[in-house]
Amino acid sequence: IIIDLAFEHLMSAKELNSLAGQVCRCYAINRRSSVPFALVVTGCTENSRFMEEIRRSFPDFARWQVSFVAEDLEHHLAALA
């Protein structure tokens, strides 16, 4: 499952906080699944507003088995092909 942050620049601080919580819930549910899926978040650079929010809200996120990639969705999918 890929979560694309291409529209992050249009999101308010409240929406970014909500998105960070949603990604956390996806990770938590997936972690307990008998058939887990790969969870990828595209378009998030190290200094993006989303990464600042997820670091603030969930300090242990670095241990999550989630791929946070800077490239946009199209480039990420092209690299997989």
Beta strands, then each sheet from edge to edge (+ up, - down):
strand 1: 2-4
strand 2: 40-42
strand 3: 67-69
sheet 1: 1+ 2+ 3+
end
